[in-house]
Amino acid sequence: MTLDFDRLAHVMRHLALLAGDRIMEIYDAPDFDVRSKADASPVTAADEAADLLIAEGLAEAFPALPIVTEEQAESHGQSVSTFLIVDPLDGTKEFVQRRGDFTVNIAYVENGVPLRGVVYAPAKGRLFFTLGDGRSVEEKGPFDKTTPGELVPLSVSVPDNRALMVVASKSHRDQATDDYIARYAVRDMTSAGSSLKFCLVATGEADLYPRLGRTMEWDTAAGDAVLRGAGGLVVRFDDHSPFTYGKPGFENPFFIAYAPGVLLVNA
């Protein structure tokens, strides 16, 4: 199968913006229901509406590609290495608490590597995606659904290992993460929700993002693709080996996302 990457970038961006509109309609409503899934994680009507919109749009545009999406459990039993993967609302806890740090994530994985992705934070008005040639950009709003506006090329920082900028999870910080970060010479730290942490490394706003906690591939693939397209790297936490996708059950090991030049310390 030969994939038109320019068309892929257009479709993923378009669907992310449409899903963002639907999510914000629910977010801005006076109230919305929150339910618990089997794993006790929260789900809302926004997750489900965005999921349906994106999954249908991708299936129509790329019928030959398998689709894995968080909200469709039947898609989680696939054994695939080349596929589309979706988290229609990453950061549901941020959404429920109306903190704004939630994103729409869509990615294309080929032979286990996330090559293209889009991360859209509708409440923050930030849109990051990979172009057809694989380079990552941030688009400045307002966002037209069909025609991209001003695009700012993304490039990771040139880190100073004597004064690193670190980004960590807003909702999942723990002592193990803090202990690991303490092994670096840190200039400052920031926190962010959802896949925005990858994007902060991609823009050069942070040098290092360690994650010592459970994540799934749909949580990370789009942000990982954006970071790689900006010159960044993602490796396993335990042995710094390549971080791959299409694993059984789509569950991730701990990982480190960073700008090349950061001198990683061992686990």
N, C-alpha and C positions, 0 to 999 in steps of 0.2 A: 504493500500500500504506500503510495506517495502522498504525503500530506502537504497541503498548501499552508505554510506557516503564516503568511500574511493574512489569509482568510481566518485561520485559527485565532490569531491575535485579535482580529476584528470581532469575531463571534464571542470570544471570551469576555472582551471588554464590554460589548453591547449587553450581554446577559448579566454581567455583574452590575452594571448601572441599572438595568431594569429591576433586578432583585433588590438593589439598594433602595429604590423608590418604594417597593412593596414593603420592605422592612421598616422604613421610616414612617409609612402610613400607620403601622401598628405601634411603633415606638412613640409616636406623637399622640396617640389616642389616650383618653383619660385613664384607661385601665386595660389590662390584657391578662389572659389566663396563663399560668405557669404550671406545667405538669412535670412529673418525674418519669424518666425512662427506666428501663430494667436495670441499668447500671447506676441509677440514682442521680444521674446528671439531668439538669433542667432542659425542657423543650417548650417552645411557644409556637403560636400560630405563625409567627414570623419565620421561624426555622422551616416550618412545613411549606408555607407559601413560596418562599424563596427556593427551596429545594425542588419543588414541582416545576417551577418556571425554568430553572437552570437545566434540570435533567431533561425536560422535554425539548428545550432549545438545542442542547448538545446532541441528543439522539437524532433530531431532525437534520442537523447540519453535518454530523459525522456518524452515520448509522453503522459503520464498520468498526468503530472503536468501542471497547467495553467502557462502561461508566461505573465508577465506585463513588458512592455518596453516603455521607454520615447517616442521613435520615432514612435510608432504605436498607434495612438489615439484610435483605436477600442479596444485596450486591457484595456483602462482606465475605461470602464464601468462595469467591472467584480466585483462581490462581492465574495471575496475569503479570506481565512485565512491561507491557506497553498499553496505556490506558489513560482515560480522563478521570480526574478525582476531584471531588467537590466537598467543601464544607460551606453550606449556604449561609450559615450565621455562626462564625467562630467567635467565641467570647459571649456565650449566652448569659453567663453570670453578669458580665458587664452590661449587657442589654437590659436584663431584669432590674439591675440596680441603677439604670439610667446614667451610666458613667461614660458612654460614648465610645469606649475602646473596643468595639466589635467590628468584624470585617466579613466581607464576602470573599471566599477563596475558591478559585478554579485553576486547575493545573493540568498539564499534559506531561505524562511520564513515558519515556522511551527507554526500553532495556534497563529499567530500574533507576533511571536518572531523570529528575524533573527538569525538563528543558524549557518549558514555557509556563507562564503563570500570570494571574492577575490577583491583586489584593486591593479591595475597595473598602474604605472606612467611611460609610455614608454620613455618619453623624459628625465626623471630623472634616469631611470634604477633602480627603486625601485618596488619590488613586495611583497605584503603582502597577506597572505591567511590563512584560517583555514584548519587544517588537518582533516582527517576522524573522529578523536576522539574529535574534537571541539577546540583543542588548536591552538593558533595563532602563526604564524612564519613569519619572513621576509627571503626571499631567496636571496642569494647573486648571482649576475650575473657572467658571461654571462648565459643566460637562454636557456636551451635545451627545445624544445617543449614538449617532452614526459617524460623526466627524470629530476626530481628536483635536483638541486645542493646543495650547503651548506645551511642548514636551521638554522636560529638563533631563538630560542624561544623568544616570546615576553611576557613582563610582565610590568604592569603599575608601576609607581613610588610609593614610600612611601612619600607622600607629606608633606612638612613643611608649615603649614598654616600661618607662619610668613613670608614666602618668596616663593610664588607660581609662577610657570611658566605657562603662559597663552598663548594659541594660538587662533587666531581669523581670520576671513575671510579676504582675500586679496582684494576681489572685492566688498564685501557687508558690510563693517564696517560702523556703524552709531553712532550717539550720544547716543542712548539708550544703545547700546552695551558697549560703553566706560563708560557710567555712571554706568552700572552694574559691570563691571570689577573693577572700582574704589572703590567698596565696599569691595574688598579683599586686603590683603597685598601681593602685587605683586613684585616678584624679577625681573622679566623680561617678555617681551612679544615677540612673533614672529607671523608672518602672513604666511598663506599658502592658496592655492587655492584648490577647490574641496574637495573630501573625504580624502585628505591627512591629514586634521586636526585631524580626528579620529585616524589615524595611528600614528601621533605624540604623542597622549596621550597613545596609545597602547604600543609604544616603550619606554615610560617613558621620552621622550623628552619634554613633556608638562604634566601639571597636570590637566588643566581645559580648556574646550572649550565650551563657551556659544554661542548659536545661536538665536538671536532675529530678525529673518527675515524669509521670506517665503522659504520653501523647500518642495520638493516632496519626497515620499518614495524611489524612485529610486536614489535620490541624497544621501541618508543616509544609506540604508539597508546594503550594503556591508561593509562600514566603521564601522557601528554599530556592525556587526557580528565579525569583526576583533578585535574591542575594547573589546567586551564581552569575546571573547576567550583569551584575555590577562588579564582578571580580572577586566576590567573597567565596568562602568555603564553609561546608558543614561536614563534620566528622563525628564518628561515634565517640562518646565520652570515655569508654573504657580503654580503648587501644588506639584511638585517633585514626582508625581505618575509614574508608569511604562509607558514606551514609547512603543507603539504597532504599528503593521502594518496590512494592509488590511482595512484601513479606507476608507469611501466613497470618491471617487475621488482621493485617494492616496495622499492627501495633509497633511503635517505635521503641528502640532503646534510648537511654539518655544520650544527649548530644551536645556539641559545642558548635555554635555559628560564630564566625569571626572574619576579620580582615587579615589577609596574608601579611605577615610581618609580626603579628602577635606571637610571642613565644609561649606556646601552650605548656602548662605544667601537667605532669602525669596525674592520672586519677588516683 
